[in-house]
Amino acid sequence: MSAWHLRRRTGLGIGPKMVLWFLAVALLPLGGLSWHSYRDNFRHLTQEIDNKIHGDITQKKSFTERQFRNYYQILELQSQSEENKRLLRELREAFMASGQTAPRFVKGFRWAEITDRLSIDLDKMQQTFDYLNIHLIDHEGNILFSTLESDLLGNNLRTPPLATSHLGIVARNALAGGGALFSDIGDLPWAGSEPSLFMARSLVDDSGGMIGLIVFQLCLEEFLEFMQESGGLGEMGETFIVDPGDWTMRSNSRFSGMSTLLRRKMNPEAIQAWTGSGNGTAFYTNHDGRRVIGRLEPLDTIRRYGLDWALVAEIDAGEAFLPIDDLRRETLLTLFVTTLMVALLAVLASRHLVRPIRRLTLAAARLGDGEFDVTLPVGTHDEIGELSESFIRMRHDLRKTAHETEVARNSAEAANRAKSEFLANMSHEIRTPMNGVMGMIELALDSRLPAKAREYLERARTSSRSLLGIINDIL
């Protein structure tokens, strides 16, 4: 084949271009729709997560506030009870009259006689409402009565070790302020004590004089169990209470085998996320090292009781975003399958279109090399078929032109041969007599001649040589 027929392509062929265009036309809209769908689903899922966290916090916050409001109302009623005031007043008077220390007095007959007679209401309340204990404390800090005799009975809250305990602090504040207060959750200062929570209210006589305090030791079991319920936060979600003062948990984590109450501090990353989110939902690493989506909500309504607590609700990030992860995998799988199918269809379509063109290209190259008997396939009734028919007409025209050219060439070659033969003959016919003339002149010049005759012959010889040179140049 001619060199120009075999020239290599430097760019992409029609087939690869068609595949790329097919992929672009199919995948660009699909990719855009997939991204739009993924973004919308992510936004909706994020809003759903935020709603779940908000709903759980609202539920737990409402329960906590209701629980403490009920505690407060009971405390207020019991602080107004004349029976309780009378019990503490008689215990105080008997204690002062005994001249004994408080630990000895509470083990004496007089103490037993007064409490048996006047503590019936408090004993029933302790049993009915499942309080751990109820204490009556005089204005000097002596614990003169407990519904259940414990290590606290007979101690003084103004002396060590109880003076610095959470019970001592709340009792001292209640005596000073006269209102109802709750202690923080804390441990009493002796071995084996469980974390406890107290609420205290002053008892005053009709003239407003301070009699002492009534103190309830609350049972935290129901409260802590409710906090451990996952609610709508999923299998790995949880809610708990922290104190922003020391960022230590005031309830237990449902994922810890041991108690985290007063023992588990918050991750600094979580604290930074809470303080920087403006009480909104944040993404951080929580206290046990899991990536979570959480929110901190201050319990504002119980601050008036002396508690600065906040409620935290968390959802495990992996569990929360599992639907969007599944959607992402399904979207990627769809795009991958679509790419394969479109690529396959594009290859088949390009082969259907490119193969006839390729055959036409090869046939045209052979035709260009003079193979006029080459078969030019038509095969289709579309533009490629029309192109094939055009090639066939071109082949017919080329064949006709080539034949006419061959005839003209043969005629020209015959004329050239005739001309050559004529010139050869003419050259022989002219050179022969010229050579004879020149030979005779040479012979004549070799003989003795008059000077005039020799001059004539030499001129004739020169002229004949010139004439022979002109004949050679022409023929």
PyMOL commands that set and color helices and strands:
alter all, ss='L'
color gray80, all
select helices_A, chain A and resi 3-6+14-79+82-98+102-105+109-118+120-128+162-164+166-177+221-228+268-276+300-305+317-320+322-368+383-446+451-474
alter helices_A, ss='H'
color red, helices_A
select strands_A, chain A and resi 133-138+143-146+181-182+197-204+210-218+238-243+248-249+282-285+291-298+310-316
alter strands_A, ss='S'
color yellow, strands_A
deselect
rebuild
show_as cartoon
